[in-house]
Amino acid sequence: MSDTTLFACPKCGHQTLIPLSEVKTNKDLIPFPCRNCGRLFTDHDVRSQSGEIAEKLLREAIGKLKF
């Protein structure tokens, strides 16, 4: 499982690497600026990408299970 994840800026598409150890809830991420264009990520931005990130992490974890 990955210790970091990428959030893509809705404005410019730049991907910001976020250490998962620093994130417990969405509120830990809001607001944070895009390192490329400076746009602040909103709660909606984080929520929309969080579902995709959770799905990816679950798939990785399930793929490591031995049946």
Secondary structure, DSSP 8 states (H G I E B T S, - for coil): --SEEEEE-TTT--EEEEEGGG-SSGGGTSS-B-TTT--B--HHHHHHHHHHHHHHHHHHHHHT---
